[in-house]
């Protein structure tokens, strides 16, 4: 498993797309902090970039990589190696590579221009988002053999979590504005890793008013230390559940 992991990680880190991804994140991050006279404004700009770019890049690149590595995976399966070790090695290699690109691109300017507690929170959340969407990519790629369908599924998942989910939550909020549904909205937001990540960062920045009417509810639910622990556990579940389902399907799949 270690040999497979090293091969996958080195292969991905030398990939021109990953190098371009890290450079792009670095350019956006450095320019955001350089153009703004206030570090908090620059941080909010970087946050918006991270919440859209990191999930899209992670799920799209991982899905394409799995389909392009089909022959390599078949070769590994033909050897006396457990399928679970192959799948775990691929997942770990992709996750480590995406995290490395994110930390190099966005993590370094965050550590330089912002407080360390906020920077570390941003790095942790961005890294978790990278791994979450790699796990969703593994699930998308194992569901169907058709590459176009798999990539289409990955793009639809990203569109749902990045754009459509917010629209659905806002629709419910306005439709039932006369009822005390704030806690329900909080629960629904926790079902989206991107929304949950946004809430964690905004509360750490102490700008909960930007969340609108439910800002106080979010503060009570996620602002305490216990709330942070629960939030990170929920983000961890977003990694474990899709990967576990994909692993079970991979074990039984006829290659």
N, C-alpha and C positions, 0 to 999 in steps of 0.2 A: 504493500500500500504506500509506503514511504517513497519508493522509487517512482511509482505512478504519480504521486503528488508532486514530487520535484520536477518531473518531466512536464506535467501540465502547467505548473506555476511558472517555470522558466519559459515555456513556449508562449504563454499568454503575456508575460511581462515584456517579451521581445516583440510582441505584436504591435504593428504601427498604429492600429486603431486605439489600443490602450495608451500608448505613448501620446497620441494626439488628444485623447480624453483627459489625461493628466495635465497636459499643456493648456488645454482649453479652460479647465477648472482654475488653473493657476492664473491665467490671463484675466478671467472674470473676477476672481477673488482680489488680486492685487489692484486691478483697476477700480473695483468697487470701493475699497478702502482708500485708494489714492485720490479719487475724485470727490469723496465726501469729507467734509471737515469734521463730522461727528462719527465716531466709530460705531455707534449704535445704528445709524442710518446705513452705513456700509454693511453691517452685520445682517440687517433685515434684507438688504439686496442679495447678499450671499445666501441667506436662508431660502429665499424664493428660487434662486438658481438651483440650489441643492435639492429642494423638494421636487423639482420637475426633472432636472437633468440626470441626477444620480439614479433614480428608479428606472427611467427610460433606458439609459445606457446599460444598466446592469441586466435588465430583463431581456433586452434586445440582443446584446452581445452574447450572453450566456445561451440563449436559445439557438442562435446561429452556430455557435461553437459546438454545441451538442450534436446538431444535425451534421455539421461538417466533419465531426469526429466519429461518424457512424462506423466506418471501416476499422478505425483504431479500436473502438469499443468491442466490435465483433472479434478482433484479433485477441484482445485481452480475455474475452469470455471463453475463447477456445483453449486458453491455458488453465492450469489448475489453480485458479485464483477465485475466491468467493466473489459473487456478483455484488454483494453488499460493500466489500472493500473497494471494488472498482468505482462504484457510484459515489461512495463517500470521498474517495480520493479526488474524483473529478469535481465534486461539489466544493471540497476544501480548497483545491487549487484555484478554481474560479473565484471563490469568495475572497481568498487571501489576495489575489491579484487585483480585484476590484477595490478592496479596502486600501491596498498600497497605493493605487492610482489616486484614490480620493484623498488620502492623508497627505501625499506629496503635493497634489494640486491645490487642495483647499485647506488642509490642516495646518500647513506651515504659516501662511498669512494669518490664519485665525489665531494661532499662538502668538504671533508678533504684535498684532493690532488690537486684540481684545483681552479681557481678563481671562486668566487661565481656567477658572471654573466654567465660564461660558464657552470658552474655546474647547475644553475637554468634553463638555456636553454636546456641542455641535459635532465634534469628531465622533463621539460614541453613537449619536443618533444617525449621522450619515453613514457610518460603518454598518449599523444594524439595517438601515434601509437597503444598502448594497446587498447584504446577505439575504434579506427577505425577498428581494426581487430576483436574485439568483435562484432561490428555492422555488419561486413561482415559475421561473423559466424552466427549471427541471421538470416541474409538473406539466407545463404546457407541452414540452418536447416529448414526454413519454406517453401522453394521451393519444397522439396521432403520429403515424409514420410520415404523413404528408408535410413537407417542409413549409409550404406556403400556409397551410392551415395552422401549423404550430406557431409560426411567426405572427400570423394574424391574431391568434388567441393571445399571445403575449402583448401585442399592441393594444388589443381591446381591454386586457386587464389593467394596463397602465392608464389608458384613457378613463376607465371606470374609477380607479382610485384617485387619479390626479384631478379629474374634472367632473365626471358625472356624479360621483358620490357626494361632493359638496352641493351640487345642484339638488339632489334628492333630499339632503338634510335641510337645506334652506326651504325647499317646497313644503316639507312636513312642518317646519317651524312656522311658516307664514299661514299655512292652512289651519293649524291648531294653536295660533298665537293666544287665543283667549283661555287656553287651558294650561295648567302647570306642568309642562312637558320638558322643562329644562333638564331634569335628570335623565329623561329618555334620550334627549339629544346628546348628552354627554356619553351615554352608553353606546349610541349609534356611532359617534365619532371615534370611540375606542375600537370599533370594528374596521377602521381603515388605518393602516400603518402610517400613511402620509399625514392624515389629519392628526393622529396621535403624536407624531413627531413634531408637527407644527405647534401643537398646544404645549408640549414640553418646553420647547425653545422659547416661545413667547412668554410663558410664565416665568421662566428663568430670567428673562430680560425685564420682568416686572412691567409688561405692557399688556396686561390682561384686558384693559379697556378696549384694545383693538379687536378683541373677540366679540364685541357687541354686548347684547343684553345678557347673555349667559356667561359673561366673564367671571362674575363672582362665583357661579356654580363650578366652573372649571377650576378656579383657584382653590375652592374647598375640596374638590375631588382629587386634583393632581398636584396641588401646591405643596403639600406636606411631604416629609421624607417617606412616609408610608405610601403616599400616592405615587411618588417617583418610582418606588420599588415595584408597585403594582403595574405601572405603565411599562417599565422595562420588561417585566414578566410577560405582559401582553405582546410586546414586540418580539420577545423570544418565542412565544407560541406561534407567531406568524412565520417564524423560521422553521420550527420543528414540524408543524402539521403538514404544510405542503411538501417538505422534503421527505417526511415519513411516508406519505401517500405515494409519492413518486418512487421511493425505494421499494415499497411493496409491489408496485406495478412492474418495476424493472426486474425484480426477482422472478416474476412469473411470465414476463414477456418473451415471446418467441422471436428471437433475432434472426 
